[in-house]
Amino acid sequence: MNLIQHFVNGKKFLSNSKRNGKIFDPATGEQKSQIILGSKLDLDNAVIIAKKAFETWSQKPPIQRARVMFKFKELIEKNSDEITKIIVSEHGKVYEDAKGSLQRGLEIVEFACGIPQVLKGEFSENVGTNIDSWSVRQPLGVCAGITPFNFPAMVPMWMFPMAIACGNTFILKPSEKDPSCSMRLAELLTEAGLPNGVFNVVNGDKEVVDAILVNKDIQAVSFVGSTPVAKYIYENAAKNEKRVQALGGAKNHLVVMPDCDLDQAVNGLMGAAYGSAGERCMAQSVAVAVGNVADNLVNKLIKKVEALKVGPGMDKTSEMGPLISKVHLEKVKSYVDLGVKEGAKLIVDGRNLKLQGYEKGFFMGGCLFDNVKKNMKIYKEEIFGPVLSIIRVKDFNEATQLINDHEYGNGVSIYTRDGDVGRTFANKIKVGMVGINIPIPVPVAFHSFGGWKRSLFGDQHMHGPEGVRFYTKLKTITSRWPSGVRSNPEFIMPTMK
């Protein structure tokens, strides 16, 4: 049985914790590894090491930190197939989807390679007579990231490349369901020349999370997960005087206008709703059918969902893999049961899917609901599975109001040929990331990722320019060199003359 440990100070180590967890292959349902669940002592010891490493790493010129990122990028590209297979083996998503998510994480590393340019400050000459003023951004110290199971490469890479390139040291607490990818990334960072103690992985569950939140030497916490946990992280990190960005849940809508290219919209919905078995914070889980487009939309979707190829992630013909665990599979199925009880029309039912040779795997087929109402739980709550709900509305204004009234505001898309409709939608919608004829509007690395409302707790989005601001603090210096003429003291607020 493979035993997954921690990675601290440039090497793997086995803690004294007696608690452990099981890691499964979602396709077979069989246990493949055992993970040591760390303790508060493990976390605190890792922070001591990271704090010591910060003393020298923070003083490295940005160009030297960038060179480590360049080498790390090269190593990820070299080991891409291996890392992708690790993701598939523990998460279950199909190979090409896993490979794509790794690429999106790599794009953040590429952005971090340009950190010398991004960290340049501002200078103003002669703000007053012979007085200059300038601003610089300096690193915070030890930062921590708490990441979810659905993107074991991409989401951690939203965080640590930016934090490290800015001069911080980092503690990562990945999901205990699929931690092997984070461990491999830690090894590659060391191989890339990152000094020991700058990047550390402490595996665990709530005990390690709570230890992160109370440790006084951790300056900032980044989190991605469900809204209840995001709120908990936000409140407790702030209470302990930490900078915090906590990304929560989502209920993303895709608005289908009558004038759109319907085949394009259907194909976009299929990938966005059922890709990665719906286990994405950017999954489009609600199709908003406007006006008379609904019947045609439903008919086209039925055929596509029924033909969805579900299978193990390493099978090249698979379009959708299993869910992450048996517990999560049962949770998603319970939402489908609830939708039927609430009166929604289940027009494609994937609950009883069985695959020959994979009877113990955590598979289910795609599910499609029609005539969903906004008061139903399957509409209000995040299901995080391969379940697409269709809501019918009479016009564009009703669609916009529906989305703006929802408690989540992570991502949204609209399919239309009307430029005025697209522009008005982008302007009026109360959602953080918007797509126009784009099914999954995840920003590229040199922009920033984050939602609105109860999809984000904190003031700043992740990666890109917002990431640089989050992982640095601003210092402004005002300077005058005396000419030798001594002036008398002034007891007034200084003004620039």
N, C-alpha and C positions, 0 to 999 in steps of 0.2 A: 504494500500500500504506500503510495507516494505521500510524503509528509511535507506540508507547506509551512515554512517557518516565518521569520521576519527578515528584513534586510536593513541593517543599521551599521553606520560607520564603514561602508564599503564592502560588507560581507553579510552572508546569511548567518543567523544565529537562532538558537533554540532557547526560548524563555523557560522559566520555571512554572509557567501557568499550567494548571492541571485541566483546564477547560479546552475542549476541542469541538470542531464542527465537521460535517460531512459535505463533500463536494461531489456532485453527480454529473454523469454524462446525460444531458437532457434527451438525447435521441434513444438511448437504451434504458434509461432509468436506473442504471447501475452506479454504485459508488465508485469513484475513480481515485479520490484523494481524501486526505484528512488534513484539516487546517488547525493550527494552534491559535486559539483565541487569546489575544494578549490581555494583559492586566494594566491597571493604572501605573504600576511600577515600570512596566515595559515602556509605556508611553513617556513617562517622566524621564527615564534614563535616555531615551532617544532624543528628547528635547535638550538635555544637558549636552549631549554630543553635538547636536545641530547648532546650539548656541555658541559653542566653542568654535565650530567650523565657520560660523558667520564672521568672526573677528578677522579672518584672513580673506575669505571669499568676497566679502563686501568691499574690500580694498583692491580687488583685482580690477584692472582697467576694463571697461565694457567690451573692448575689442577682444580681450582674452576670454571673457565669458562667452562671447559670440563664437569664438573658434571651437569651444567645446560643443556648442549647439550645432555648428556645421558638421563636426565629426559624428555627433549623435544622429543627425539627419542621415548621414551616409550609412551608418550602421543599421538604422531602421530600414532603409531601402534594401540593404544587403540581406537582412533577415526577415523581410516582409512576409514571405511564405510561411516561415516558422511561426511568427507572431499571429498571423491570420488563423492558422490551424489551432493555436492555443485558444483563441477567442471562440472558434467554432466548437471546440471540444468541451468548453465549460459553459458557454452561453447557449449555443445551439443554432444561432443564426446561420444562414447559408453563406458559403465561402465568399462569394463576390460581394455580399453586403458587408461582411466582416472586413474584407479587404478595403472596401470603400470607406468604412468608418476609420480604419487605420490611416488612410490617406488624408482624411479631414483633420485628424489629429496632427499628422505630419506637417500640414499647412501652418499650424500654430508654431511648430518648431522653426519652420522657414521664416515666419514673421519675427520670431525671437532672434534669429541670426542677424537681423538688422538693428539690434538694440542700441548700438552706438549712435545711430542716427536718431532713433526715437527718444533717447534719453537727453538729447541736447536741450539745454535750458534757454532762458531768455536774458538778454542784456539791454539795459537802457543807459546810454551815456548822458551825463549832465542832466540828471533829473532835477538837480539844483546846482548852484554854482560850484563847480569842481566836485560834485557828488555823483557817483555812479550807483546803479542798483541792478542786481541780477538775481535770477531764480534758478535753483537746481532741484532735481528730484533724487532723493536718496532712499536706499532700501529700508525696510521696516525691521527686519530681524528674522525670527523663526516664524514661518507660515505653515498652515495645515490645510489639507484638502480631504474631504469626506465624499466619496464617489459611489454611484449606484452600479447595479449589476448590468444594466442594459448596454453600456458602452465602456467596456473595461480598458480600452486603449484611448478612445477619443476624449472622453470627459476628463480623465486625469491629465491628458495632454492639453486640455483647455487651461489648466492651472499651472502645473509645475514648470513648464518651459519659460513662461512669462515671469513667474516668481524668481526662478533661479537666474535668468538672464538679467533681471533687475538688481541682482546682488543679494537676494535673500537665500536662506536655507529652508528646506521643506520637509514636512512629515506628511506622508500619504496614508490614509486609512481607506483602502479599497473595499468594495463589497466582499463579504466573506463567502459569497456564492461563487465567485469567479476571480480569485486573486492572482492567478498564475501569470497573467499578462503584465500586471504591475511589477511583479518580481523580475520578470525578464527585462522590462524596460529599465529597472534599477541596475541590472547587470550591464546593460548596454551603456548606460550613462557612465558607469565606472570605467568601462572599456574606452569610452570617448575621452577620458581624462578628467572627469569631474572629481574634485578632491573628496576624500572620505568624509562622511558626515553631512555633506551638503544636501543630498537627497536620501531619504530614509522611508522604508515601508514598515508600518506596524499593523499587522492584521488583527482583526478583532470584531467585536459587536458593540453594543451600547456602552459597555464599560469603558472601552477605549474612546468612544465619542465623547462621553461625559468627562473623561480625563483631559481631552483636548480643550473642552470648553472652560475648564477651571484652571488649567495650567497658566500661571501668570507670565511665563516667558514666551508663550505663543501670542504673536501680535495680530494675526489675521487668520480668518477661517473662511474657506470656500466650500460650498456644499451644492450638490444636485441630488434631488430625490422627490419624495412626495411632499405635498403642502403641509400636512400636520407636522412632519419632521422638520421641514424647512423653517416653519414658524418657531418650533422648539429650539433649533440651532440659532436662529436669529435673536430670539429673546435672551437666551442664556449666554451667547457670545457677547452681545451688547452689554448685558448686565455685568459681565466680567471685563468690560472696557476693551473689547477687541473690535477691530474692523471686521465686517462680515458681509458676504454676499451669499445668499441662500436661494437657489432656484428651486421652485416647487412644481406642483402638478399642472396639468393642462387639460383642456377640452377644445381641441383645435377644430375649427369649422372650415369647410371648403364650399364657397358659394358658387352654384352653377346657374349662370344667367341664360335666358332663352336664346340669346344670340351667339353663344359660344360655340367653339368647335367641340361638339359633344364627345366624339371619340377621344379627342385629346384630354378632355376633362375626366372621362371614365378611366383611361389609362393612368392618368395622374392620381386619381382616387385609389385605384387598385394598389399601386406601389406605396402610396402614402398611408393607406389604412392597414394593409396586410404585410408590408415589408417588415422584417424582423419580428413577425408574429404580433405586430401592433405594440411591441414593447419599446416604444420611443416616446419621449416627451414632445416630439414634433409630429407624431402620428396624426393624420387627419381622421378623426373618429366620428365626425358629423358632416354629412353632406346636406347642404341647405339648397333645396330645389326651388327655384323661383318661377312662379307662374306656370305656364303650360309645359315646361321642360320635364316635369317630374316623371310622368309615365314612361317616356322614352329613356330617361336616365335609369329608372328602375329596371326596365327590360334588358338594357345593355349590361347593367351591373350583375344581374342574376346569372347570365350566361358566363361572365368572367369569373365570378366568385365560385360557381359550381365547378369550373374547369381549373381552379387554382391547384397547382401541383405542390402538395405538402410532402416533405420527406426529410431525411437527415441532412445536415448542413453540408457535408462533404459530397453529397450526390449532386452532380452538375446539373441534373434536370430539376432539382428542387427549387421552387420559388419562395417557399416559406418553410421554416424549420419548426422545431418544437418550442414550447414555452420553457422558462428557466427551471421550474421545479414543479413537483406534484402539488404542493400547497398553492402555488400561484395558478396552476391549471384549474384546480377546483374553485378558486376564487373567481376566475373569469367565467367559468361555467355557471356559477351561482348568479352572476349578473345577467347572463342570458335567461336563466330561469325566471329571474325577477322581471325582466323586460316583458316576457310572455304574460306573467301575472298582472303587470301594470296595463296591459292592453295593447302594447305595440305588436305589429304584425311581423312575425319571424318568417321571412320569405326564403332564406337559406340558413339551414341549421347544420353547423359543423361539430356539434357537441360529441357525437358518437363515432367520430372517425377512428378507425383502427388500421394500422399499417402492418402488413405481414412481416414478421421478423423483428418488429419494433413494438410489440404489444405493450411493453412496460415503459415505453417512452412517453414523454409529456406532450403528446400531440393533440391538437384539435383542428378542425377545418375552419375556414372562414365563415363568419356569421353575418347576416345582413338583415337589419330591421327596417321596416317602412312604417309610416304614420306614427312616428315618435313625437311625443308632446313635451313641451319645455318643463312641465312639472314632474316628469318621470325621473327616477333616480338614474336610469341608464343614460339620460341626457345630462343630468347635473353633475354626475360623479365621473372621475377618471377610471376607466375599466382596465386599461393597459394590456389589451389583448386584441386578437383579430376579430373585432366586432365593430361594424360600421352602421351607424344610425342615419336614417334619412328623415329630415324634417321638411315639410312642405309649407311654403309661405307664398303670399299673393304677389309681393313686389320687392323691389330693391330696398326700400325704406324699412319694411318689416324685417328683412334679412339683417340689415345693419343694426337695428334696435335689438334683435334677438341676441346677436353676438356681444354687443356692448353691455347688455344686461347680465351676461354670465359672469360668475365670480372669477373665472380664470381669464387671462389675457396673454397667453404665451405666443402662439402662432396662428395665422389665418391666411387663407388664399381665396382668390376670386378668379373665375374663368369667364372671360368676356371678350368681345371684339370691339367694344365701345371704349374709346380712350377717355371720354369724360366720366363714364361710370368707374373705370379703373382708378382715375385720379381722385375722384370724390371719395371712393371707398378707402384708398390709402390715407387720405386726409382725415376722414371722420371716424375711422374705426379705432377703438380703444384697446389695441393689442400691440405688443412690442415688436413683433416680426411679421411682416406682411408680404405675401406673394401675389403677383398678378400674372396669371397663366403659368405659375410655378407651383407645384404641389407641396413642396417642403421648403419653406423659405429660410433655411439656415444660413446666416451671414458668413461670408468668407472671412479668412483669418484677419485681414486688415480692417474689418469692421468688428462689431462686438455683438455677442449673443445674450439675449435676455428678454423676459416678458414683462407684462404689466400686471397690476392688481395682485391677486393672490398667487400668481405664478413667479413672483420675485419679491424677496424680502431683503432690503438693502438698497443702497443708492446707486450702485454701479453694476453694469453688465460684465460679462466675462470675455476674456482674451481681447486681442486688438488694442486700440487706444485706451479703452476703458480698463483693460487689464493692467496696462502700464500705470495708470492713475491709481488703481486699487493697490498694487504691490509696491508703491513708493509713497513717500511723504514729501511735501513741498517745503523747501527752505528758501527764503528771500533775504539777500544780503544787501545792505546799504552802506556805502563806504566813502570816506573822504580822507585824503592824506594831507595832514597839516603842512602849511608852508613855512612854519617856524614862527608865525605871528600868533601869539596867544590871545584868545578872546575871553571875555568875562563870561561866567555861567549865565544861562538863560533858564528861567523858571516858567516857560510856556510850552505848549505843544509845538514841537518843531514843524516848521513849514518850509517848503522849498522856495528859495528866493533867487 
